């Protein structure tokens, strides 16, 4: 019997939840208007970034547009973002964009496309190299000098550029508008719930259908499919809250195709993955914590529920070589990148006997295309029905 080690944390979502975004770039209602100068990487990170600065004015240096042009070709996310932003920019472009600024809408500021003077002594003396970053710094310097009454801030995801700006006395911030602040539902701090009545834990063990949530006195409202360890002074149990039955149910440490969880986190993951009623599961954890192995074992267990199992992972290019430059057909090109998925499949197959019906089933699924291993980039635009 094969087992998986270390820890895997599970996040589940069976009902829609709303979370707020956080950004250093967002002012409070009472704060003064600001000028924000955007670095290229902000746009490549979020092509909708212009929507996130409220009533403040946004400045885009010409050098940023030049850099965006270099990223328009390709199939990566940054290439898509570059193209999408340029299209969006084309829709709002007017004659005032370069002089008076283009209005972005009600309750929002203006957008400016600006260039820096050829010789900005403040920047040249500190950083004489003619780089794109230094040209952006020159724009920040000039706007700050022209409008000293307004706080001027460089927004960049480049730590080095922010450090250079701060060394010159400029304000610089990271763009974190897309980071979620409401992460309570994913908190590991609530994984263990102590002080539970031991008789209730005994009842959870005795009743396979679970115990009504009304019998417990939880301090906080439970999230759908939340998993936790319930502890008393004499016993404990791995449990899960089912939002449909309103019950707390014991989590069984199941074994799928020879794969068995070795700790509570992996047991939580297996419990959620094996429930066909939950349509979306997200697993987070360090490399080697069993995320792919657990998901694959769960998928194989449910092969009669779904007509196909699809394993996909992103292609991380090495030495800046695109797939088009690699030899072979499509499958041969992506095979090296898909090796981690094949490795996990081989772990499962190695635990099955040569004459095992499960092994024959896996081989047959691969031959018939029911078990498909694919590059993530190739599934864009596909309609995947009844697929795990």
C-alpha positions as CSV (number, residue, x, y, z in Angstrom):
1,X,0.0,0.0,0.0
2,X,1.4,3.4,-1.0
3,X,1.0,6.4,1.2
4,X,1.7,10.1,0.9
5,X,3.6,12.2,3.3
6,X,3.8,15.8,4.5
7,X,0.8,18.2,4.6
8,X,-1.8,19.2,2.1
9,X,-4.2,22.0,2.9
10,X,-7.6,21.9,1.3
11,X,-9.8,24.8,0.2
12,X,-13.4,24.1,-0.9
13,X,-16.0,26.1,-2.5
14,X,-19.5,24.7,-3.0
15,X,-21.4,27.9,-2.6
16,X,-20.5,31.4,-3.9
17,X,-18.6,33.6,-1.5
18,X,-17.7,37.2,-1.8
19,X,-14.3,38.6,-0.9
20,X,-13.0,42.1,-0.9
21,X,-9.8,43.2,-2.8
22,X,-7.0,45.0,-1.1
23,X,-4.6,47.5,-2.6
24,X,-2.0,49.9,-1.3
25,X,-3.1,52.1,-4.2
26,X,-6.7,52.7,-2.9
27,X,-7.3,55.8,-0.8
28,X,-9.8,56.3,1.8
29,X,-12.9,58.4,1.2
30,X,-11.3,61.3,3.0
31,X,-7.8,61.1,1.5
32,X,-6.5,63.7,-1.0
33,X,-6.3,63.0,-4.7
34,X,-3.1,61.4,-5.9
35,X,-1.1,60.8,-9.1
36,X,-0.2,57.2,-9.9
37,X,2.5,56.3,-12.5
38,X,2.2,52.7,-13.7
39,X,5.1,50.4,-14.4
40,X,4.8,47.9,-17.3
41,X,4.6,44.9,-15.0
42,X,1.4,46.3,-13.3
43,X,-0.4,46.1,-16.7
44,X,1.0,42.7,-17.5
45,X,-0.2,41.5,-14.1
46,X,-3.7,43.0,-14.4
47,X,-5.0,44.4,-17.7
48,X,-8.0,45.9,-15.8
49,X,-5.7,47.9,-13.5
50,X,-7.1,51.2,-14.7
51,X,-10.4,50.4,-12.9
52,X,-8.7,50.2,-9.5
53,X,-7.5,53.7,-8.7
54,X,-10.8,55.4,-7.9
55,X,-10.8,59.2,-8.3
56,X,-7.0,59.5,-8.7
57,X,-5.2,60.4,-11.9
58,X,-3.2,57.7,-13.8
59,X,-0.1,58.4,-15.8
60,X,1.4,55.9,-18.3
61,X,4.9,56.7,-19.6
62,X,5.5,56.2,-23.4
63,X,8.2,53.7,-22.5
64,X,5.6,51.5,-20.9
65,X,3.7,51.3,-24.2
66,X,6.9,50.5,-26.0
67,X,7.5,47.6,-23.6
68,X,4.0,46.4,-23.9
69,X,4.5,46.1,-27.6
70,X,7.2,43.5,-27.0
71,X,4.8,41.3,-25.0
72,X,1.8,41.3,-27.4
73,X,2.9,38.0,-29.2
74,X,2.6,34.7,-27.3
75,X,0.2,32.5,-25.5
76,X,1.1,33.2,-21.9
77,X,-1.1,35.2,-19.6
78,X,1.2,38.3,-19.8
79,X,0.8,38.2,-23.6
80,X,-3.0,38.1,-23.3
81,X,-2.9,40.9,-20.7
82,X,-0.7,43.1,-23.0
83,X,-3.1,42.7,-25.9
84,X,-6.2,43.2,-23.8
85,X,-4.9,46.4,-22.3
86,X,-3.9,47.9,-25.6
87,X,-7.4,47.2,-26.9
88,X,-8.9,48.8,-23.9
89,X,-6.6,51.8,-24.3
90,X,-7.7,52.2,-27.9
91,X,-11.3,52.5,-26.8
92,X,-10.7,55.4,-24.4
93,X,-8.1,57.2,-26.5
94,X,-9.0,60.8,-27.4
95,X,-7.3,64.1,-28.3
96,X,-7.0,65.0,-24.6
97,X,-5.1,61.9,-23.6
98,X,-1.7,63.5,-24.1
99,X,-2.5,67.0,-22.8
100,X,-5.5,67.4,-20.6
101,X,-6.0,63.7,-19.8
102,X,-8.9,61.4,-20.8
103,X,-11.8,61.1,-18.4
104,X,-12.2,57.5,-17.2
105,X,-15.8,57.9,-16.0
106,X,-17.9,59.0,-13.1
107,X,-16.1,58.9,-9.7
108,X,-12.8,58.2,-11.4
109,X,-9.8,60.3,-12.4
110,X,-8.1,61.0,-15.7
111,X,-5.6,59.0,-17.8
112,X,-2.5,60.6,-19.2
113,X,0.1,59.2,-21.7
114,X,3.3,61.1,-20.9
115,X,6.9,61.2,-22.0
116,X,9.9,62.4,-20.0
117,X,12.3,65.1,-20.9
118,X,15.5,63.9,-22.6
119,X,17.7,65.2,-19.8
120,X,16.5,64.8,-16.3
121,X,19.6,65.6,-14.3
122,X,18.2,64.2,-11.0
123,X,17.8,60.7,-12.6
124,X,20.9,60.8,-14.8
125,X,23.2,61.8,-11.9
126,X,21.9,58.9,-9.9
127,X,21.4,56.3,-12.6
128,X,23.2,57.2,-15.8
129,X,22.2,54.1,-17.7
130,X,19.5,54.7,-20.4
131,X,17.1,52.0,-19.3
132,X,13.3,51.7,-19.4
133,X,13.2,51.8,-15.6
134,X,15.2,55.0,-15.4
135,X,12.9,56.6,-18.0
136,X,9.9,55.7,-15.8
137,X,11.7,57.3,-12.8
138,X,12.2,60.4,-14.9
139,X,8.4,60.6,-15.5
140,X,7.7,60.2,-11.8
141,X,10.3,62.9,-11.0
142,X,8.9,65.4,-13.5
143,X,5.2,64.9,-12.5
144,X,6.1,65.3,-8.8
145,X,8.0,68.5,-9.6
146,X,5.2,70.0,-11.7
147,X,2.5,69.1,-9.1
148,X,4.2,69.4,-5.7
149,X,0.8,69.9,-4.0
150,X,-0.4,66.4,-5.1
151,X,1.2,63.2,-3.8
152,X,2.8,61.4,-6.7
153,X,3.3,57.6,-6.4
154,X,5.1,55.0,-8.6
155,X,3.1,51.7,-8.7
156,X,5.3,48.8,-9.7
157,X,5.7,45.1,-8.9
158,X,9.4,45.4,-9.4
159,X,11.1,45.5,-6.0
160,X,14.3,46.9,-7.4
161,X,12.6,49.7,-9.2
162,X,10.7,50.6,-6.1
163,X,13.9,50.7,-4.1
164,X,15.5,52.9,-6.7
165,X,12.6,55.3,-6.5
166,X,12.7,55.4,-2.7
167,X,16.4,56.1,-2.8
168,X,15.6,59.3,-4.7
169,X,12.9,60.3,-2.2
170,X,10.0,59.2,-4.3
171,X,6.9,57.4,-3.1
172,X,6.6,53.8,-4.5
173,X,4.1,51.1,-3.8
174,X,3.4,47.5,-4.9
175,X,0.2,46.8,-6.9
176,X,-1.7,44.4,-4.7
177,X,-5.3,45.2,-5.7
178,X,-5.9,41.6,-6.7
179,X,-4.9,40.1,-3.4
180,X,-7.7,38.7,-1.3
181,X,-8.0,40.0,2.2
182,X,-10.9,37.8,3.3
183,X,-9.0,34.6,3.8
184,X,-10.7,33.5,7.0
185,X,-12.4,30.6,5.2
186,X,-8.9,29.3,4.3
187,X,-7.4,29.8,7.8
188,X,-5.5,26.9,9.3
189,X,-5.9,28.4,12.8
190,X,-9.5,27.0,12.9
191,X,-8.4,23.5,11.9
192,X,-8.6,22.2,15.5
193,X,-11.7,22.9,17.6
194,X,-11.2,22.0,21.3
195,X,-13.6,21.8,24.2
196,X,-16.1,19.6,22.5
197,X,-18.4,17.4,24.6
198,X,-16.8,13.9,24.5
199,X,-20.3,12.4,24.2
200,X,-20.9,14.2,21.0
201,X,-17.6,12.9,19.6
202,X,-18.7,9.4,20.5
203,X,-22.0,10.1,18.8
204,X,-20.2,11.1,15.6
205,X,-18.3,7.8,15.6
206,X,-21.6,5.9,16.2
207,X,-23.8,7.6,13.7
208,X,-22.6,7.1,10.1
209,X,-25.0,9.8,8.9
210,X,-23.5,12.4,11.2
211,X,-24.8,14.6,14.0
212,X,-27.0,17.6,13.7
213,X,-25.0,20.9,13.9
214,X,-27.6,22.2,16.4
215,X,-26.2,19.9,19.0
216,X,-22.8,21.7,18.9
217,X,-22.1,25.2,20.2
218,X,-19.6,26.6,17.7
219,X,-18.4,30.1,18.3
220,X,-18.3,30.9,14.6
221,X,-20.5,30.0,11.7
222,X,-19.1,27.1,9.8
223,X,-18.2,27.3,6.2
224,X,-19.7,24.8,3.6
225,X,-17.7,21.6,3.7
226,X,-15.3,22.9,6.4
227,X,-13.1,20.2,7.7
228,X,-11.6,20.2,11.2
229,X,-10.4,18.1,14.2
230,X,-12.9,18.0,17.1
231,X,-11.2,17.5,20.4
232,X,-12.3,16.8,24.0
233,X,-10.4,15.9,27.1
234,X,-10.6,12.1,26.2
235,X,-11.2,11.7,22.5
236,X,-11.0,13.4,19.1
237,X,-12.3,12.9,15.6
238,X,-11.7,14.2,12.0
239,X,-15.0,15.7,10.9
240,X,-16.6,17.7,8.1
241,X,-19.6,20.0,8.0
242,X,-22.1,19.1,5.3
243,X,-24.1,22.2,4.4
244,X,-26.9,20.2,2.7
245,X,-27.7,17.9,5.5
246,X,-26.7,20.4,8.2
247,X,-24.7,17.6,10.0
248,X,-21.2,17.0,11.3
249,X,-19.9,13.8,9.9
250,X,-16.8,11.7,10.6
251,X,-14.1,11.7,7.9
252,X,-13.0,8.2,7.0
253,X,-9.4,7.6,5.9
254,X,-10.2,5.9,2.7
255,X,-7.8,4.1,0.4
256,X,-8.1,4.7,-3.3
257,X,-6.0,2.5,-5.7
258,X,-3.5,1.9,-2.9
259,X,-3.2,5.5,-2.0
260,X,-4.0,6.4,1.6
261,X,-3.7,9.8,3.4
262,X,-1.1,9.9,6.2
263,X,-2.2,13.0,8.1
264,X,-5.3,15.0,8.8
265,X,-4.8,17.5,6.0
266,X,-4.5,14.8,3.4
267,X,-7.6,13.1,4.9
268,X,-9.5,16.4,4.6
269,X,-8.4,16.6,0.9
270,X,-9.4,13.1,0.1
271,X,-12.8,13.5,1.8
272,X,-13.6,16.5,-0.4
273,X,-12.1,15.1,-3.6
274,X,-14.1,11.9,-3.2
275,X,-17.4,13.7,-2.9
276,X,-19.0,14.0,-6.4
277,X,-21.5,16.6,-5.1
278,X,-18.6,19.1,-4.7
279,X,-17.9,20.5,-8.2
280,X,-14.8,22.6,-7.5
281,X,-11.9,21.8,-5.1
282,X,-8.7,23.8,-4.7
283,X,-5.7,22.3,-3.0
284,X,-2.7,24.3,-1.8
285,X,0.5,23.0,-0.3
286,X,4.2,22.8,-0.9
287,X,5.7,20.5,-3.6
288,X,5.6,16.9,-2.6
289,X,2.6,17.1,-0.3
290,X,0.5,14.8,-2.4
291,X,-1.9,17.2,-4.1
292,X,-1.7,15.7,-7.6
293,X,-1.5,12.1,-6.3
294,X,-4.6,12.5,-4.1
295,X,-6.6,14.1,-6.9
296,X,-5.6,11.5,-9.4
297,X,-6.5,8.6,-7.1
298,X,-9.8,10.2,-6.4
299,X,-10.5,10.7,-10.1
300,X,-9.8,7.0,-10.8
301,X,-12.2,6.0,-8.1
302,X,-15.0,8.0,-9.7
303,X,-14.3,6.8,-13.3
304,X,-17.8,5.4,-13.5
305,X,-19.3,8.8,-12.7
306,X,-17.4,10.7,-15.3
307,X,-16.8,9.8,-18.9
308,X,-13.3,11.2,-18.9
309,X,-10.4,12.2,-16.6
310,X,-8.3,15.1,-17.7
311,X,-5.0,16.0,-16.1
312,X,-3.5,19.3,-17.1
313,X,-0.6,21.4,-16.0
314,X,1.0,24.7,-17.2
315,X,4.1,24.5,-19.4
316,X,7.0,26.3,-17.8
317,X,9.5,26.9,-20.6
318,X,13.2,26.5,-20.1
319,X,15.8,28.7,-21.8
320,X,13.1,30.8,-23.3
321,X,12.3,28.1,-25.9
322,X,8.8,28.1,-27.1
323,X,7.1,24.7,-27.9
324,X,7.3,25.5,-31.6
325,X,11.1,25.2,-31.5
326,X,11.0,21.7,-29.9
327,X,11.2,18.6,-32.1
328,X,8.3,16.2,-32.6
329,X,4.5,16.4,-32.8
330,X,2.3,17.9,-30.2
331,X,2.4,15.0,-27.7
332,X,6.2,14.7,-28.0
333,X,6.6,18.5,-27.5
334,X,4.7,18.5,-24.2
335,X,5.8,15.1,-22.9
336,X,8.8,16.4,-20.8
337,X,6.5,19.1,-19.2
338,X,3.9,16.5,-18.3
339,X,6.3,14.1,-16.6
340,X,5.2,15.0,-13.1
341,X,1.7,13.8,-14.0
342,X,3.0,10.6,-15.5
343,X,5.2,10.1,-12.4
344,X,2.1,10.2,-10.1
345,X,0.2,7.9,-12.4
346,X,3.1,5.4,-12.3
347,X,3.1,5.6,-8.5
348,X,-0.5,4.4,-8.5
349,X,0.1,1.7,-11.1
350,X,3.2,0.4,-9.2
351,X,0.9,-0.4,-6.2
352,X,-1.4,-2.6,-8.3
353,X,-0.6,-6.2,-9.1
354,X,0.3,-7.3,-12.6
355,X,-3.1,-9.1,-12.9
356,X,-5.0,-6.4,-11.1
357,X,-8.3,-5.4,-12.7
358,X,-7.6,-1.8,-11.6
359,X,-4.3,-1.8,-13.5
360,X,-6.0,-3.1,-16.6
361,X,-8.7,-0.5,-16.3
362,X,-6.1,2.3,-16.1
363,X,-4.3,1.0,-19.2
364,X,-7.5,0.7,-21.1
365,X,-8.5,4.3,-20.1
366,X,-5.2,5.6,-21.4
367,X,-5.6,3.8,-24.7
368,X,-9.2,4.8,-25.2
369,X,-8.5,8.5,-24.3
370,X,-10.7,8.4,-21.2
371,X,-7.6,9.3,-19.2
372,X,-6.0,12.3,-20.9
373,X,-2.9,14.2,-19.9
374,X,-2.7,17.6,-21.6
375,X,-0.9,20.9,-21.4
376,X,-3.0,23.6,-19.7
377,X,-2.6,26.0,-22.7
378,X,-4.2,23.5,-25.0
379,X,-7.6,23.3,-23.2
380,X,-8.4,27.0,-23.6
381,X,-11.7,27.3,-25.4
382,X,-12.6,23.6,-25.1
383,X,-16.0,22.5,-23.7
384,X,-15.3,19.8,-21.1
385,X,-18.5,17.9,-20.2
386,X,-18.8,15.2,-17.6
387,X,-15.0,15.4,-17.0
388,X,-13.0,15.1,-13.8
